Amino acid sequence: MQSVKKILVCLDPMHDRQPSLDKAIYLAKSYQASIDLLLVVYNRSVIGNLFFNSQEQQAAMQGYINSQKRWVESYLNAVEEAGISCSFDVVWHKPLYEAIINKATEIKADLVIKSTHKHPTINKVFFTPNDWQLLKSCPVPLILAKAETNASYAKVLAAIDPSHGHDKPEKLDTLITSNGLDIANQLGSEFNVTHCFDPIGYQLWSDIGLGMGVGMGPSDFTMGEENYEAYLEQLKKTHQEKFDKVVAPFELADEQKHLLEGYPETLLPELVDKLDIDLLVLGTVYHSGLVGSTAEKILDRVNCDILSVHLDKGQ
């Protein structure tokens, strides 16, 4: 994200407040970028109306689009007052994420920003299926902006996985770190990077050893209970070496680097709160995955915006 010249903002017609637009204006000022507003609409009652012939149906769809254009225009003042070049479009499409990706590709956007909101009944941020599809497939960096977060990004945290779990390529960690550091430098923000590794628990270690017959005689080997501390030390050393290898080229201070032992879905939200992070940078493999129970738990619990950067499969 060294160069951001065009930002695509997906507006949410279900809410008056648009955190995606607030963050876009903030970033556009810093990057001297333009903003494209996009509203994606679809109304089943228009499509399924039995009293419309095909021509009347097209006219009804266009009438609905025109009515929504007036709603979008109400947000233009905020952008124009900030001295930012802005255009907008309203498109009829379903599903939402496809329309966003199509538009991002069409206008050659450098960044896409979409709002997320708290679920009204369970009081937590609810990531929609469209959010998850965008995390998988958005061809450019994607920010999921929350209404409850700070208006600016004073502190940025990059979360990497040098163990290359879930077949993630080695280059992804460098991409995450460099993008996080780029945006932090651009905004004059504090930058941190972290890796969480999850050792085998002591009880599981013991159970595995007993299941293998360890502890039963002179044939005992590394799964014995007395070797658990040695296992932890070696595991931490291995992860520390991998972590250091990734971040070494960026010349970060020790206090900017955080190697954590435990479940990432627990430790990462805790670190975000402890450091008062405004933007968490994560990585995806294009058309593959930041989708799964661990990722879902992390994204749902962190009290900050999310920046997802992607790596093409062929890279």
ZIZIZI-V743046 format. One record per pair of residues at least 4 apart in sequence whose C-alpha atoms are under 8 Angstrom apart, sorted by the first residue. I is the first residue (numbers start at 1). J is the second residue. If there is no record, write none. Layout:
BEGIN
<<I;J> <I;J>>
END
This chain:
BEGIN
<<1;110> <1;141> <1;179> <1;182> <1;183> <2;179> <2;182> <2;183> <2;186> <3;31> <3;110> <4;31> <4;32> <4;33> <4;110> <4;111> <5;28> <5;31> <5;32> <5;33> <5;34> <5;109> <5;110> <6;33> <6;34> <6;35> <6;36> <6;108> <6;109> <6;110> <6;111> <7;24> <7;28> <7;33> <7;34> <7;35> <7;36> <7;109> <7;110> <7;111> <7;112> <7;113> <8;35> <8;36> <8;37> <8;38> <8;104> <8;109> <8;110> <8;111> <8;112> <8;113> <9;20> <9;21> <9;24> <9;35> <9;36> <9;37> <9;38> <9;112> <9;113> <9;114> <10;20> <10;37> <10;38> <10;39> <10;40> <10;100> <10;112> <10;113> <10;114> <10;115> <11;18> <11;20> <11;21> <11;37> <11;38> <11;39> <11;40> <11;114> <11;115> <12;16> <12;18> <12;39> <12;115> <13;39> <17;147> <18;22> <18;115> <18;147> <19;23> <19;115> <19;145> <19;146> <19;147> <20;24> <20;113> <20;114> <20;115> <20;144> <20;145> <20;146> <21;25> <21;113> <22;26> <22;151> <23;27> <23;113> <23;145> <23;151> <23;152> <24;28> <24;35> <24;113> <25;29> <25;35> <25;79> <25;82> <25;84> <26;30> <26;151> <26;152> <27;31> <27;33> <28;32> <28;33> <28;34> <28;35> <28;84> <29;33> <29;82> <29;84> <30;186> <30;187> <31;186> <32;84> <33;84> <33;85> <34;84> <34;85> <34;86> <35;84> <35;85> <35;86> <35;87> <36;86> <36;87> <36;88> <36;89> <37;72> <37;86> <37;87> <37;88> <37;89> <38;88> <38;89> <38;90> <38;91> <38;100> <39;72> <39;89> <39;90> <39;91> <40;90> <40;91> <40;92> <40;93> <40;96> <40;99> <40;100> <41;65> <41;90> <41;91> <41;92> <41;93> <41;94> <42;92> <42;93> <42;94> <43;47> <44;48> <45;49> <46;57> <46;60> <46;61> <47;57> <52;56> <52;57> <53;57> <54;58> <55;59> <56;60> <57;61> <58;62> <59;63> <60;64> <61;65> <61;92> <62;66> <63;67> <64;68> <65;69> <65;90> <65;91> <65;92> <66;70> <67;71> <68;72> <68;90> <69;73> <69;89> <69;90> <70;74> <71;75> <72;76> <72;88> <73;77> <75;79> <76;80> <76;86> <77;81> <78;82> <79;83> <79;84> <79;85> <79;86> <80;84> <80;85> <80;86> <91;99> <93;99> <94;98> <94;99> <95;99> <95;130> <96;100> <96;130> <97;101> <97;130> <97;131> <97;133> <97;134> <98;102> <99;103> <100;104> <101;105> <101;134> <101;137> <101;138> <101;139> <102;106> <103;107> <104;108> <104;109> <104;112> <104;139> <104;140> <105;109> <105;139> <109;140> <110;140> <110;141> <111;140> <111;141> <111;142> <111;143> <112;140> <112;141> <112;142> <112;143> <113;142> <113;143> <113;144> <113;145> <114;142> <114;143> <114;144> <114;145> <115;144> <115;145> <115;146> <115;147> <116;125> <116;126> <116;127> <116;144> <116;145> <116;146> <116;147> <117;125> <117;126> <117;146> <117;147> <118;122> <118;123> <118;124> <118;125> <118;126> <119;123> <119;124> <119;125> <119;126> <120;124> <124;300> <125;146> <125;300> <125;301> <126;300> <127;131> <127;132> <127;300> <128;132> <129;133> <130;134> <131;135> <131;144> <132;136> <132;290> <132;291> <133;137> <133;138> <134;138> <134;142> <135;142> <135;284> <135;289> <135;290> <135;291> <135;308> <136;284> <136;285> <136;286> <136;287> <136;288> <136;289> <136;290> <136;291> <137;286> <137;287> <137;288> <138;142> <138;286> <138;310> <139;286> <139;310> <140;309> <140;310> <141;307> <141;308> <141;309> <141;310> <142;306> <142;307> <142;308> <142;309> <143;305> <143;306> <143;307> <143;308> <144;305> <144;306> <144;307> <145;149> <145;304> <145;305> <145;306> <146;304> <146;305> <149;278> <149;303> <149;304> <149;305> <150;278> <150;304> <152;278> <153;187> <153;189> <153;277> <153;278> <153;279> <154;184> <154;187> <154;188> <154;189> <154;190> <154;277> <154;278> <155;184> <155;189> <155;190> <155;191> <155;192> <155;275> <155;276> <155;277> <155;278> <155;279> <156;180> <156;181> <156;184> <156;189> <156;190> <156;191> <156;192> <156;277> <156;278> <156;279> <156;280> <156;281> <157;180> <157;191> <157;192> <157;193> <157;194> <157;272> <157;277> <157;279> <157;280> <157;281> <158;176> <158;177> <158;180> <158;191> <158;192> <158;193> <158;194> <158;280> <158;281> <158;282> <159;176> <159;177> <159;193> <159;194> <159;195> <159;280> <159;281> <159;282> <160;173> <160;176> <160;177> <160;193> <160;194> <160;195> <160;282> <160;283> <161;165> <161;173> <161;195> <161;196> <162;170> <162;173> <162;195> <162;239> <162;242> <162;243> <162;246> <163;239> <163;242> <164;168> <164;169> <164;170> <168;172> <168;285> <170;174> <171;175> <171;315> <172;176> <172;283> <172;284> <172;285> <172;310> <172;311> <173;177> <173;246> <173;283> <174;178> <174;246> <174;247> <175;179> <175;283> <175;309> <175;311> <176;180> <176;281> <176;282> <176;283> <176;309> <177;181> <177;193> <177;247> <178;182> <178;250> <179;183> <179;281> <179;309> <180;184> <180;191> <180;281> <181;185> <181;191> <182;186> <183;187> <183;189> <184;188> <184;189> <184;190> <184;191> <185;189> <191;256> <192;256> <192;257> <192;258> <193;256> <193;257> <193;258> <194;257> <194;258> <194;259> <194;260> <195;243> <195;258> <195;259> <195;260> <196;259> <196;260> <196;261> <196;262> <196;263> <196;264> <196;267> <196;268> <197;239> <197;259> <197;260> <197;261> <197;262> <197;263> <197;264> <198;261> <198;262> <198;263> <198;264> <199;232> <199;235> <199;261> <199;262> <200;204> <200;205> <201;205> <202;206> <202;228> <203;207> <204;208> <205;209> <205;223> <205;225> <205;228> <206;210> <206;223> <206;224> <206;225> <207;211> <208;212> <208;223> <209;213> <209;214> <209;215> <209;223> <209;224> <209;225> <210;214> <210;215> <213;220> <214;219> <214;220> <214;221> <214;223> <214;224> <215;220> <215;224> <215;225> <216;220> <220;224> <222;227> <223;227> <223;228> <224;228> <227;231> <228;232> <229;233> <230;234> <231;235> <232;236> <233;237> <234;238> <235;239> <236;240> <236;261> <237;241> <238;242> <239;243> <240;244> <240;259> <241;245> <242;246> <243;247> <243;259> <244;248> <245;249> <247;251> <247;252> <248;252> <252;256> <252;257> <253;257> <260;267> <262;266> <262;267> <263;267> <264;268> <264;294> <264;298> <265;269> <265;294> <265;295> <265;297> <265;298> <266;270> <266;298> <267;271> <268;272> <268;298> <268;302> <269;273> <269;298> <269;301> <269;302> <269;303> <270;274> <271;275> <272;276> <272;277> <272;280> <272;302> <272;303> <272;304> <273;277> <273;302> <273;303> <277;304> <278;303> <278;304> <278;305> <279;304> <279;305> <279;306> <279;307> <280;304> <280;305> <280;306> <280;307> <281;306> <281;307> <281;308> <281;309> <282;306> <282;307> <282;308> <282;309> <283;290> <283;308> <283;309> <283;310> <283;311> <284;288> <284;289> <284;290> <284;308> <284;309> <284;310> <284;311> <285;289> <285;290> <285;310> <285;311> <285;312> <285;313> <286;310> <286;311> <286;312> <286;313> <287;313> <290;295> <291;295> <291;296> <292;296> <293;297> <294;298> <295;299> <296;300> <297;301> <298;302> <299;306> <311;315>>
END
